[in-house]
Amino acid sequence: MVSEPNNSKKDDSDAWPQLMLAAQGGDAVAYQRLLREITPPLRTFLRARFFNREHIDDIVQEILLAIHAARHTYRPEQPFRNWMYGVARHKMIDYLRKYGRKTANEINDDELVTFMRDTANTPEEAMLGKDVKQALAQLPEKQREVLLMTRVEGLSMAEAGKKLGMTETAVKVTAHRATKKMKEWLLEYGY
Amino acid sequence: MSMDTDKLIASLGQDLKPVKPMAGAGTLAFILATLSLAATFGAIAIFTKGIRADWEVMFNEHVCQTAGIFFAGILAAYAAFRLSVPDTRIRNPVRAILALASFIWVLLIAGQIGAEPPEAGYRNCLTDFSLMFIIPFAAGIFMATRGAPVWYGWAGYALALSVGSFAALGMRFACPNEEPAHLLVWHYLPVVAFAIVGIGLGQILLKRKK
């Protein structure tokens, strides 16, 4: 399970709206402090969602550039984190569209497991596991059960089969079909 | 933090210039509505024979209809500008607002269905509608790109629905034909058609790199 980014730095994040307002006024020191403080939670956000670690630095930098370009759209009545993760999410999807399409069929099983264990969409949604629930809801009940048992709980095919009253081969076939459906959903959703 | 990211942050700090925060969605919707209505009635004055003589009668008889069109325009404009600011929490509220604006148009169109086909010879209405649409839509796109839209297609749809609504409102004051079938084909369905085209235009025009 991925924890909420920057949970332990609540005091720092409370200052972010003020820092951004100061940055809008041209305060470079406040702006640099803000960008330095938001970088670790952005990395955590990406690490929780993104599977290729090599890309994280690139995407973080793209997000920082996007935040810079869109800084005038932040308004104090809007929660800063929602605004920031709105930019981050958009840039992440944009990046995946740009560089991920050519490897669209190459989501591997480890990546799928990472996604399934991840409940962090935005930090606020992390506790709800909204995306994972949505993805799993696309699957028929049997496939969902097999996938959770074999990929998340870590049961072997034989153990899962025993629990579900299925043969090992049937579990393998069901897991394969479920994996394929989940991958299709991930691609459609822009992962 | 990697060195590259450190350097980037230092560079962004050095390049920092003061910016004026973008106006709120309500303010921008009000500006677009005012602009659209001004352009619409300007187009009526310049390109048509002016406001219909019996506009007061029409307005009194169809006050709910005209109010509905205006309300749909305002709602769609508000949704368009909410979609112009990044936010992880806007999807559902904006969907509801857009659904309401679209639902008003479904009701308006459903109210005209079943009428006899319109007489030929009213294609001018579509030309007038287009003239009332183009400038406010271009202005709306410009205003939206001053923000940072992330759902291009939906923002384009909302803008087109809004501007189309105001153009349709203008048409009610310009065209004296009250046949339900005429209203359906030449005044109301163009709003839907333009809104659908707006999805594609939004994806092209709002995606521009800054």
Interface residues (C-beta under 8 A of the other chain):
Chain A: A23 Q24 G25 G26 D27 A28 V29 Y31 Q32 L35 R36 T39 P40 D57 V60 Q61 L64 L65 A66 H68 A69 A70 R71 H72 T73 Y74 R75 E77 Q78 P79 N82 W83 Y85 G86 V87 R89 H90 N121 T122 E124 E125
Chain B: M1 S2 D4 T5 L8 I9 A10 L12 G13 Q14 D15 L16 K17 P18 V19 K20 P21 M22 G24 S84 V85 P86 D87 T88 R89 I90 G147 A148 V150 K210
